[in-house]
Amino acid sequence: MKKTLTAAALATLMTTSAMAEEIGVSMALFDDNFLTVLRNGIQELADGMDGVDVQIEDAQNDVARQLDQINNFIASGVDAIIVNPVDTSATQAMTRAAEAAGVPLVYVNRQPINVDTLPDNQAFVASNEIESGTLETFEICKILRSQGKGGGARAYLMMGELSNQAAVQRTKDVDDILGIDMCNFIEIIDRQTANWSREQATSLMTNWLSSGEEFDAVIANNDEMAIGAIQAMKAAGIDMAAVEVGGVDATQDALVAMQAGELDVTVFQDAFGQGAGSVDTALALANGEDVDSKVYIPFQLVTPENIENFLTKN
């Protein structure tokens, strides 16, 4: 039985010497800041390897288009496939197609629904989402408590695409932290999805502001939504020093917002490292090597106090 591979063991994969020639890559969406960094990690590692070529395609958030891309990769004879799934609940068809064709498949960043039953020539490279929302929410809790709001605070929760395991898990992380004694003073006023989108988050936050509800924090499943919320609040004349805002990913835009005093908490997810790790894992599988089924790269909390450590990472 394959076992989970930790980040410390990732270096072993980086030494893969025998290389496949062509890897087909299907990304859920090109027009996404975090996924762009991940895609760059895939491309740059492949560019630095002799004889390795990656063909990267945009699924445009369309499940059917993504499955077609995978079938086309198989038909064209690629040596391995990397998939950043549009819908993590729709990955079984992709797994079956690749398995039937004997083509190694690596899921990256978004956890497939069948992650615990992947065939031996398939794997998952990402970060453990239990850490992401947990780190974010606990830091928001500590900040609010330090401000003397332990007697009661109110927050809005912005969720990612509900078809994505990351959004489901990060939201669960929020609920789990707000259920512990230290943090149960925080009430979630409302929770809605903004589908990872800055624009949708701006619209959602604008609607929330129109209700006139008092609130102390906005907890978002990712940085893009956190930034969208910030933009809406700034447009409404809200002093960002009076509201705590958290996100996940530590994108460059998020770090700029943190330096400006607008974003209070984010969590570094090594998008570039995940992309590079997916290539190494795909190459190892294509060359018949024994690869563990889960490669986890740790999340890291980012605050104004340690932001200098992350400014050049993505």
C-alpha angles and dihedrals in degrees: 000000000000117000134210114278116218126214090257089064094048090088089068090063091049089069095061104140105181108071137201116229104224134025123188114214126195114191120195092226135353093201096074124098097218094044089049090060090047091050090050089054090056095046098044095049091048091047089056094054125082114238097008120120127179125200108201121195133184115234089192091219090296116132094199092049090051094051089049089052091053092048090049091051089052092048092050091055103245117176095229142356131224119198131191096191123231091204117018091202090060099057100101092080090053092049092050094048094051093042093051090051093045092237117143113242130198123191113207132201098340116072115234117230089239096050094129094052102043116145118254093262094054133076145172124233118191145095124285105263092205086075097049106063090031094059092043097048097042090053091050088050092052092048094050092046091050088054090059095255095122089113091067140330135176130217142178120226122213115197130201126230105320090218089065120087090216092062092047093048096043090051090049088050089056092050092046093052093045087053095062120093095247094055107027090102089082116092121200105225095191139343125205138157122255092178096238088294127136092205095049090046091053090053093045093049090048089055092049091050091052089063091066093226116157114236140171105199148018116214113195129187090226142012096253091062091043089054091048090053090049091051091053093048093048090049088054091052096249116159104240090207087069096055129059114220126189134186141163132241104045092233117181091255089053092051090051089052090050092051088052090055094248104104115052104184138019135159122230113235110184099231094168091049092050091051093049091044091053091055093050091047092049091050092049092050092046089055093051097254122152105254125181115241099238128043111189123193111192126248117231128206115241122199134158087267096062103022092114088070092062107038094099100033101090 
